[in-house]
């Protein structure tokens, strides 16, 4: 089941920024200790606990259910190359994530909603499946009726640019230019521990 609760709570639990902008930990924000009565206590994790901890980080960052995450891992196992990196590249290539990276949404949840409602075209074809795997070189655009949407325009103003997903605001079209480098994505996760978790 996909988590739909507050992101800040999970950010505190796993000491990561779910939105990858560190806003949850800025000075003056709410507590940054783990949630719950005993959140401030240091907890020593078992070997299994460490692996689970890293897997949960990844799950909450990308906003997936356990079933979706496991299915993506199984796809990555069939690919050539480094398993952990391939796993991350598949997660980054999801359409909802591409929409988020392009700056059309402030969060991956928003991006998923935009895709679900059929507002995104990939290579001029409407795609309403958030898990759709975008290929390098694919072009995507937003449907005309959403081009002047205030939420989309505000997101574009605040977006953080990257080199692997580009978006031209003048024509409201973007492209998945290349696979990201490992150092360009989710630096707060040790994917090798996630691989070990699923290979046990």
PABAVO-747015 format. One record per residue (C-alpha): x, y, z. Coordinates in pm, 1 decimal, padded with zeros to 6 digits, always signed. Example, Ala and Ser with C-alpha at 12.3 -4.5 7.8 and 13.67 -1.06 7.14 Angstrom:
<nodes>
+----------+----------+----------+
!     east !    north !       up !
+----------+----------+----------+
! +01230.0 ! -00450.0 ! +00780.0 !
! +01367.0 ! -00106.0 ! +00714.0 !
+----------+----------+----------+
</nodes>
This chain:
<nodes>
+----------+----------+----------+
!     east !    north !       up !
+----------+----------+----------+
! +00000.0 ! +00000.0 ! +00000.0 !
! +00130.9 ! +00344.4 ! -00091.5 !
! +00195.0 ! +00585.9 ! +00197.1 !
! -00031.1 ! +00893.4 ! +00178.0 !
! +00045.2 ! +01057.2 ! +00512.6 !
! +00260.2 ! +01365.3 ! +00585.3 !
! +00605.3 ! +01366.3 ! +00423.0 !
! +00762.6 ! +01552.2 ! +00716.2 !
! +00689.6 ! +01260.6 ! +00946.4 !
! +00878.3 ! +01017.3 ! +00724.4 !
! +01158.6 ! +01268.1 ! +00671.7 !
! +01205.5 ! +01283.3 ! +01049.5 !
! +01185.1 ! +00905.4 ! +01081.9 !
! +01446.8 ! +00833.1 ! +00816.3 !
! +01654.1 ! +01152.3 ! +00847.6 !
! +01615.1 ! +01228.3 ! +00478.7 !
! +01442.9 ! +01496.0 ! +00275.4 !
! +01158.1 ! +01319.1 ! +00095.3 !
! +01131.8 ! +01614.0 ! -00145.4 !
! +01513.9 ! +01628.2 ! -00180.1 !
! +01525.0 ! +01998.6 ! -00094.0 !
! +01596.9 ! +01976.6 ! +00282.7 !
! +01304.2 ! +02207.1 ! +00365.7 !
! +01196.6 ! +01966.2 ! +00638.2 !
! +01515.8 ! +02039.9 ! +00830.6 !
! +01545.8 ! +02416.6 ! +00792.0 !
! +01596.4 ! +02620.9 ! +01108.5 !
! +01267.1 ! +02719.8 ! +01267.1 !
! +01079.4 ! +02416.4 ! +01138.0 !
! +00914.3 ! +02158.7 ! +01361.5 !
! +01113.0 ! +01898.1 ! +01551.8 !
! +01362.4 ! +01698.4 ! +01352.1 !
! +01383.2 ! +01401.2 ! +01588.8 !
! +01204.1 ! +01080.7 ! +01493.2 !
! +00826.4 ! +01091.5 ! +01551.8 !
! +00675.0 ! +00930.6 ! +01860.2 !
! +00726.1 ! +00957.0 ! +02237.1 !
! +01070.5 ! +00801.6 ! +02217.5 !
! +01183.3 ! +00959.6 ! +01893.3 !
! +01482.6 ! +01134.2 ! +02048.0 !
! +01632.5 ! +00807.2 ! +02173.8 !
! +01917.6 ! +00661.0 ! +01974.4 !
! +01822.2 ! +00321.1 ! +01837.7 !
! +02077.3 ! +00062.9 ! +01732.8 !
! +01953.2 ! -00126.1 ! +01429.8 !
! +02015.2 ! -00491.5 ! +01360.1 !
! +02169.9 ! -00597.1 ! +01029.1 !
! +01821.7 ! -00663.1 ! +00889.3 !
! +01703.3 ! -00331.5 ! +01034.6 !
! +01975.4 ! -00137.9 ! +00847.4 !
! +01878.0 ! -00299.9 ! +00517.6 !
! +01508.0 ! -00236.0 ! +00577.9 !
! +01584.4 ! +00124.9 ! +00678.1 !
! +01754.2 ! +00195.9 ! +00342.6 !
! +01479.6 ! +00023.6 ! +00145.9 !
! +01212.0 ! +00227.7 ! +00320.7 !
! +01398.6 ! +00549.6 ! +00243.1 !
! +01385.2 ! +00467.8 ! -00125.7 !
! +01021.3 ! +00367.3 ! -00107.0 !
! +00910.5 ! +00692.9 ! +00054.2 !
! +01126.0 ! +00918.7 ! -00164.1 !
! +00965.6 ! +00780.5 ! -00479.9 !
! +00624.0 ! +00734.4 ! -00316.1 !
! +00574.7 ! +00371.0 ! -00415.1 !
! +00401.8 ! +00075.6 ! -00258.7 !
! +00611.8 ! -00221.6 ! -00153.7 !
! +00474.8 ! -00423.0 ! -00444.4 !
! +00572.3 ! -00154.1 ! -00697.9 !
! +00922.6 ! -00122.5 ! -00554.4 !
! +00978.5 ! -00499.7 ! -00559.5 !
! +00848.6 ! -00524.2 ! -00916.7 !
! +01092.1 ! -00251.1 ! -01026.4 !
! +01378.2 ! -00435.4 ! -00855.9 !
! +01290.8 ! -00755.4 ! -01042.5 !
! +01308.1 ! -00562.0 ! -01372.5 !
! +01647.8 ! -00421.2 ! -01275.2 !
! +01781.0 ! -00774.6 ! -01212.7 !
! +01727.1 ! -00856.4 ! -01580.2 !
! +01935.7 ! -00562.0 ! -01699.3 !
! +02306.6 ! -00553.2 ! -01768.1 !
! +02531.0 ! -00341.5 ! -01550.6 !
! +02535.1 ! -00254.6 ! -01180.9 !
! +02212.0 ! -00380.1 ! -01023.6 !
! +02176.5 ! -00103.6 ! -00763.6 !
! +02229.3 ! +00173.9 ! -01016.8 !
! +01996.2 ! +00010.7 ! -01270.3 !
! +01731.1 ! -00004.3 ! -00997.7 !
! +01765.1 ! +00369.4 ! -00935.0 !
! +01764.6 ! +00447.8 ! -01307.9 !
! +01435.0 ! +00259.6 ! -01351.1 !
! +01283.6 ! +00457.4 ! -01063.6 !
! +01408.7 ! +00782.8 ! -01215.9 !
! +01263.8 ! +00687.2 ! -01555.5 !
! +00907.3 ! +00659.1 ! -01425.4 !
! +00681.7 ! +00916.2 ! -01592.3 !
! +00568.4 ! +01069.0 ! -01261.7 !
! +00931.9 ! +01120.7 ! -01163.6 !
! +01020.0 ! +01271.9 ! -01503.1 !
! +00731.3 ! +01519.6 ! -01463.6 !
! +00864.1 ! +01604.0 ! -01115.5 !
! +01223.8 ! +01645.4 ! -01238.6 !
! +01102.2 ! +01869.7 ! -01520.9 !
! +00957.0 ! +02106.2 ! -01261.2 !
! +00591.6 ! +02064.5 ! -01358.2 !
! +00504.4 ! +01965.9 ! -01000.6 !
! +00638.8 ! +02053.0 ! -00656.0 !
! +00619.4 ! +01694.1 ! -00533.7 !
! +00606.7 ! +01347.6 ! -00683.2 !
! +00252.6 ! +01315.0 ! -00548.6 !
! +00147.7 ! +01618.9 ! -00751.0 !
! +00327.1 ! +01477.7 ! -01054.6 !
! +00145.4 ! +01145.2 ! -01014.7 !
! -00188.0 ! +01326.5 ! -01004.0 !
! -00107.9 ! +01525.9 ! -01318.7 !
! -00022.4 ! +01202.8 ! -01500.8 !
! -00326.6 ! +01014.1 ! -01364.9 !
! -00557.4 ! +01286.6 ! -01493.0 !
! -00422.3 ! +01247.1 ! -01845.3 !
! -00248.1 ! +01582.7 ! -01873.6 !
! +00084.6 ! +01448.0 ! -02002.8 !
! +00172.4 ! +01348.8 ! -02359.0 !
! +00478.1 ! +01135.8 ! -02435.2 !
! +00582.1 ! +01153.2 ! -02799.4 !
! +00241.0 ! +01314.7 ! -02868.6 !
! +00052.3 ! +01023.2 ! -02713.1 !
! -00151.3 ! +01063.4 ! -02394.2 !
! -00009.7 ! +00852.6 ! -02110.6 !
! -00197.0 ! +00833.4 ! -01780.3 !
! +00013.0 ! +00563.2 ! -01610.6 !
! +00258.0 ! +00709.1 ! -01353.8 !
! +00481.6 ! +00400.5 ! -01368.8 !
! +00523.8 ! +00427.6 ! -01747.3 !
! +00892.6 ! +00391.4 ! -01829.6 !
! +01016.8 ! +00691.4 ! -02026.0 !
! +01305.2 ! +00612.5 ! -02259.0 !
! +01604.6 ! +00833.9 ! -02322.1 !
! +01518.7 ! +01059.1 ! -02615.1 !
! +01144.5 ! +01058.1 ! -02544.6 !
! +00976.4 ! +01398.0 ! -02556.9 !
! +00691.9 ! +01492.7 ! -02330.7 !
! +00453.8 ! +01785.5 ! -02308.7 !
! +00163.8 ! +01906.8 ! -02100.8 !
! -00184.9 ! +01933.0 ! -02249.4 !
! -00297.0 ! +02280.3 ! -02357.0 !
! -00562.7 ! +02325.1 ! -02089.9 !
! -00297.5 ! +02296.5 ! -01816.4 !
! -00032.1 ! +02523.7 ! -01968.6 !
! -00166.5 ! +02827.4 ! -01780.6 !
! -00245.9 ! +02641.7 ! -01459.8 !
! -00123.0 ! +02845.5 ! -01162.5 !
! +00014.6 ! +02540.6 ! -00979.5 !
! +00216.0 ! +02430.8 ! -01282.1 !
! +00348.3 ! +02782.6 ! -01345.1 !
! +00446.4 ! +02822.7 ! -00977.8 !
! +00624.9 ! +02487.1 ! -00986.2 !
! +00819.4 ! +02589.6 ! -01295.4 !
! +00930.6 ! +02910.8 ! -01123.2 !
! +01069.5 ! +02715.6 ! -00827.2 !
! +01213.4 ! +02422.1 ! -01017.4 !
! +01567.3 ! +02302.3 ! -00968.3 !
! +01735.0 ! +02245.5 ! -01302.6 !
! +01922.0 ! +01930.7 ! -01398.3 !
! +02097.2 ! +01810.7 ! -01711.3 !
! +01914.3 ! +01483.6 ! -01772.6 !
! +01553.4 ! +01613.6 ! -01793.3 !
! +01512.0 ! +01944.8 ! -01975.1 !
! +01194.6 ! +02146.9 ! -02020.1 !
! +01131.5 ! +02445.7 ! -02246.2 !
! +00866.9 ! +02671.9 ! -02090.2 !
! +00814.0 ! +02861.6 ! -02417.0 !
! +00676.7 ! +02558.9 ! -02599.1 !
! +00588.6 ! +02363.4 ! -02281.9 !
! +00779.8 ! +02060.8 ! -02399.9 !
! +01057.3 ! +01859.6 ! -02240.7 !
! +01291.3 ! +01573.0 ! -02316.2 !
! +01451.3 ! +01290.8 ! -02122.1 !
! +01798.9 ! +01366.7 ! -02252.5 !
! +02003.1 ! +01094.0 ! -02082.4 !
! +02016.7 ! +00862.2 ! -01785.8 !
! +02124.3 ! +01049.3 ! -01472.5 !
! +02464.5 ! +00992.0 ! -01318.7 !
! +02457.8 ! +00825.0 ! -00980.2 !
! +02579.3 ! +01142.8 ! -00809.2 !
! +02284.6 ! +01341.0 ! -00952.0 !
! +02010.9 ! +01146.3 ! -00774.6 !
! +01903.2 ! +01033.6 ! -00423.8 !
! +02237.2 ! +01080.8 ! -00253.8 !
! +02086.1 ! +00995.5 ! +00084.2 !
! +02032.4 ! +00626.6 ! +00002.5 !
! +02279.0 ! +00336.3 ! +00002.8 !
! +02133.4 ! +00127.8 ! -00278.9 !
! +02371.6 ! -00162.9 ! -00217.8 !
! +02192.6 ! -00229.9 ! +00112.7 !
! +01859.4 ! -00225.0 ! -00070.7 !
! +01994.8 ! -00482.0 ! -00315.7 !
! +02107.0 ! -00700.6 ! -00024.8 !
! +01762.9 ! -00664.6 ! +00135.1 !
! +01584.6 ! -00797.5 ! -00173.2 !
! +01843.4 ! -01067.9 ! -00241.9 !
! +01811.4 ! -01229.2 ! +00100.6 !
+----------+----------+----------+
</nodes>
